[in-house]
Each structure stands twice: as C-alpha cells, then as structure tokens.
Amino acid sequence: MMTTSTLLGYAAGFVGAALMLASYLMKSMVPLRTTALVAGIVLAGYAIWAQSWPTIALYLALIPINVKKLREIRKLVRAIETARADSPVAEWLLPHMTRRQARAGETLWRLGDKADEMVYVHEGQLRLVERDQRLGAGSIVGEIGLLSPDHSRTGTIRCDTDCTLYTLSSEGMAQLYYLEPKLGFHVLRLVVARLQNDARLAQERAAAGAAS
C-alpha cells in the first residue's frame, strides 16, 4: 500500500509533466515561460523526492533561466504597452538592438540590396543618396525594406559623418514579434510615419517645381 508521501510524490511528478507539456503547446511567451517556470519548480521537487540527482540538477538550472527570460519578456511588454505614437524608439526598442560604429563616407547599403536589418541613428548623420536627404540622431531607416515582400532596399544610405548606430536584424525583429505581437503595431507606426514623410516631401518638390 502506497503511503501519503508516495502518493504526493507521484502526483507532483504527473502535475509537473503536464505543466511542462502544456508549456510546449503555448504560443504566447509570457504564459509559456510562466508555466515552464512552475513546471520546473514542481519537477525539481519531485526529483528531490525521488532522489534523482541529475534530474534535480537539470530542473534547478532551468528555474533561473526561465525567471530571467520571463523578466525580459515582461519588461518588453511593459515598454511596448506604454509607448505612444511619439515615444522615442530608444525607450522601447533600443535595449534590444546592437550598437555599432560607422565611419564618414561608409555606405550602409545600396538601392536594391537585400534588406536584413533596420538602423537607429544614435549619433551622427546619414544621407539617403537618391533623395539627397539627411537623417540625423533619432532617425530610423531600413524598416520598409525589412518588412517589404521582396526584402530589397528602396534607397542607398551613406554616412555623412562618423556615426553611432543601433541595428536590429530581420531575425531579431521576428524574435521580438514572437515574444510580443504588439511590437508589430508600433513598427507599423514607424513605417506609416516614414511613408507620410516621403509623400509630404514629394508634394513639396512637386509644388516647388510648379512654382519655378
């Protein structure tokens, strides 16, 4: 006859296994990480009861990993939820981008190149060559090509000065979107703002040409 301790031990094992299986079936990352964290704690308790030392080590190692990932995801969610249309990108996207330096005269990409990253200008000046348009600190460039169906660049970008840039690859964008789908809404805002600005500049050039 099984004792209460044995019954509780097996129950913990079954509950932990069910939670772990459920985490693999989830698509939203916050519930997934939360469930995986709880499952790890329960299964670690079961492994201690069963005195399975390799299993204990495994689940005790997974607990801090899931805690760290859950904190990162929650931080991203809070940042995106509080971001407004006019919120600086540095407040919610910059922590997930990679810093790089670029020299004056360096070409970041050319018209028609494959788009594999978007760029945030932290310091310095870029130039959109085809339109002779300067992009200063706080500008984002490359997001349209990154999201376009053929993933091709719509213009040539060159550094007018030494620049400090932050980049986000297409893979990084996909990972962030998977972590928090609301990110797509805010990136869409960036694209719409860029298209509206391009349309305004085209109208101004047309008006200037008609006036002359």
KOLNU-331575 format. One record per residue (C-alpha): residue number from 1; residue in three letters; chain; z, x, y. Coordinates in steps of 0.1 Angstrom, whole numbers. Example, Ala and Ser with C-alpha at 12.3 -4.5 7.8 and 13.67 -1.06 7.14 Angstrom:
BEGIN
   selum   doza   kolmi      pz      px      py
       1    ALA       A      78     123     -45
       2    SER       A      71     137     -11
***
This chain:
BEGIN
   selum   doza   kolmi      pz      px      py
       1    MET       A       0       0       0
       2    MET       A     -10      14      34
       3    THR       A      17      20      60
       4    THR       A      16       8      96
       5    SER       A       8      43     107
       6    THR       A     -22      45      83
       7    LEU       A     -35      11      95
       8    LEU       A     -32      22     131
       9    GLY       A     -49      55     124
      10    TYR       A     -79      39     107
      11    ALA       A     -80      12     134
      12    ALA       A     -82      39     161
      13    GLY       A    -110      56     142
      14    PHE       A    -130      24     140
      15    VAL       A    -124      15     176
      16    GLY       A    -134      49     188
      17    ALA       A    -165      50     167
      18    ALA       A    -175      15     180
      19    LEU       A    -170      26     216
      20    MET       A    -190      58     211
      21    LEU       A    -218      38     196
      22    ALA       A    -217      13     224
      23    SER       A    -220      42     250
      24    TYR       A    -253      53     234
      25    LEU       A    -267      18     238
      26    MET       A    -258      16     276
      27    LYS       A    -284      23     303
      28    SER       A    -262      22     334
      29    MET       A    -245      56     337
      30    VAL       A    -211      46     351
      31    PRO       A    -203      22     322
      32    LEU       A    -218      47     298
      33    ARG       A    -196      76     309
      34    THR       A    -165      54     312
      35    THR       A    -170      41     276
      36    ALA       A    -177      76     263
      37    LEU       A    -145      88     280
      38    VAL       A    -124      61     265
      39    ALA       A    -140      67     231
      40    GLY       A    -133     104     233
      41    ILE       A     -96      98     240
      42    VAL       A     -93      73     212
      43    LEU       A    -112      95     187
      44    ALA       A     -91     126     198
      45    GLY       A     -60     105     189
      46    TYR       A     -75      96     156
      47    ALA       A     -84     132     149
      48    ILE       A     -48     143     157
      49    TRP       A     -35     117     133
      50    ALA       A     -60     128     106
      51    GLN       A     -52     165     114
      52    SER       A     -89     173     116
      53    TRP       A     -87     203     139
      54    PRO       A    -125     209     145
      55    THR       A    -128     172     155
      56    ILE       A     -98     175     177
      57    ALA       A    -113     204     195
      58    LEU       A    -146     186     199
      59    TYR       A    -132     154     215
      60    LEU       A    -107     173     236
      61    ALA       A    -136     193     250
      62    LEU       A    -157     162     257
      63    ILE       A    -129     145     277
      64    PRO       A    -130     168     308
      65    ILE       A    -169     169     306
      66    ASN       A    -170     131     308
      67    VAL       A    -144     130     336
      68    LYS       A    -164     155     357
      69    LYS       A    -197     136     351
      70    LEU       A    -181     102     359
      71    ARG       A    -167     116     392
      72    GLU       A    -201     130     402
      73    ILE       A    -218      96     395
      74    ARG       A    -192      76     413
      75    LYS       A    -195     100     443
      76    LEU       A    -232      95     444
      77    VAL       A    -229      57     441
      78    ARG       A    -204      56     470
      79    ALA       A    -226      78     491
      80    ILE       A    -257      56     485
      81    GLU       A    -238      23     489
      82    THR       A    -225      34     524
      83    ALA       A    -258      49     535
      84    ARG       A    -276      29     562
      85    ALA       A    -312      30     572
      86    ASP       A    -304      55     599
      87    SER       A    -279      75     579
      88    PRO       A    -288     113     579
      89    VAL       A    -301     124     545
      90    ALA       A    -275     152     545
      91    GLU       A    -248     126     540
      92    TRP       A    -260     112     506
      93    LEU       A    -289     133     492
      94    LEU       A    -283     169     503
      95    PRO       A    -255     176     478
      96    HIS       A    -280     170     450
      97    MET       A    -307     193     464
      98    THR       A    -313     230     460
      99    ARG       A    -312     254     490
     100    ARG       A    -340     279     496
     101    GLN       A    -352     302     524
     102    ALA       A    -388     303     536
     103    ARG       A    -405     328     559
     104    ALA       A    -426     321     590
     105    GLY       A    -462     318     580
     106    GLU       A    -454     308     544
     107    THR       A    -474     278     530
     108    LEU       A    -452     255     510
     109    TRP       A    -482     236     496
     110    ARG       A    -518     227     504
     111    LEU       A    -537     195     506
     112    GLY       A    -545     183     471
     113    ASP       A    -519     204     453
     114    LYS       A    -497     189     426
     115    ALA       A    -466     174     442
     116    ASP       A    -435     185     423
     117    GLU       A    -408     184     450
     118    MET       A    -397     169     482
     119    VAL       A    -382     191     510
     120    TYR       A    -355     185     536
     121    VAL       A    -356     208     567
     122    HIS       A    -321     221     575
     123    GLU       A    -331     247     600
     124    GLY       A    -365     258     614
     125    GLN       A    -399     243     620
     126    LEU       A    -426     232     596
     127    ARG       A    -462     223     605
     128    LEU       A    -484     196     590
     129    VAL       A    -516     216     594
     130    GLU       A    -542     188     592
     131    ARG       A    -525     168     620
     132    ASP       A    -511     198     639
     133    GLN       A    -477     180     637
     134    ARG       A    -444     199     638
     135    LEU       A    -414     189     617
     136    GLY       A    -380     201     627
     137    ALA       A    -345     200     614
     138    GLY       A    -335     168     597
     139    SER       A    -371     160     586
     140    ILE       A    -381     151     551
     141    VAL       A    -415     160     538
     142    GLY       A    -433     157     504
     143    GLU       A    -417     124     493
     144    ILE       A    -450     105     494
     145    GLY       A    -468     129     472
     146    LEU       A    -438     129     448
     147    LEU       A    -440      92     444
     148    SER       A    -478      87     445
     149    PRO       A    -496      77     413
     150    ASP       A    -516     109     412
     151    HIS       A    -488     132     424
     152    SER       A    -510     150     448
     153    ARG       A    -502     164     483
     154    THR       A    -516     145     512
     155    GLY       A    -515     175     536
     156    THR       A    -508     212     540
     157    ILE       A    -473     223     550
     158    ARG       A    -467     257     566
     159    CYS       A    -436     273     581
     160    ASP       A    -439     279     618
     161    THR       A    -406     297     618
     162    ASP       A    -382     311     592
     163    CYS       A    -367     280     576
     164    THR       A    -337     269     556
     165    LEU       A    -348     242     533
     166    TYR       A    -333     220     506
     167    THR       A    -356     208     478
     168    LEU       A    -354     181     452
     169    SER       A    -378     183     422
     170    SER       A    -395     153     406
     171    GLU       A    -373     158     376
     172    GLY       A    -342     158     398
     173    MET       A    -354     126     415
     174    ALA       A    -358     110     382
     175    GLN       A    -324     120     370
     176    LEU       A    -307     108     402
     177    TYR       A    -326      75     400
     178    TYR       A    -314      71     364
     179    LEU       A    -278      78     375
     180    GLU       A    -280      53     403
     181    PRO       A    -311      30     407
     182    LYS       A    -300      22     443
     183    LEU       A    -313      56     452
     184    GLY       A    -349      43     448
     185    PHE       A    -343      18     476
     186    HIS       A    -332      45     500
     187    VAL       A    -361      68     491
     188    LEU       A    -384      38     497
     189    ARG       A    -369      36     532
     190    LEU       A    -379      72     538
     191    VAL       A    -414      66     526
     192    VAL       A    -418      34     548
     193    ALA       A    -405      52     578
     194    ARG       A    -430      81     573
     195    LEU       A    -459      56     569
     196    GLN       A    -448      37     600
     197    ASN       A    -447      70     620
     198    ASP       A    -481      80     607
     199    ALA       A    -495      47     617
     200    ARG       A    -480      50     652
     201    LEU       A    -494      85     657
     202    ALA       A    -529      73     646
     203    GLN       A    -527      44     671
     204    GLU       A    -516      68     699
     205    ARG       A    -545      92     691
     206    ALA       A    -570      62     690
     207    ALA       A    -557      50     723
     208    ALA       A    -559      85     738
     209    GLY       A    -595      88     726
     210    ALA       A    -605      54     740
     211    ALA       A    -589      63     774
     212    SER       A    -608      96     776
***
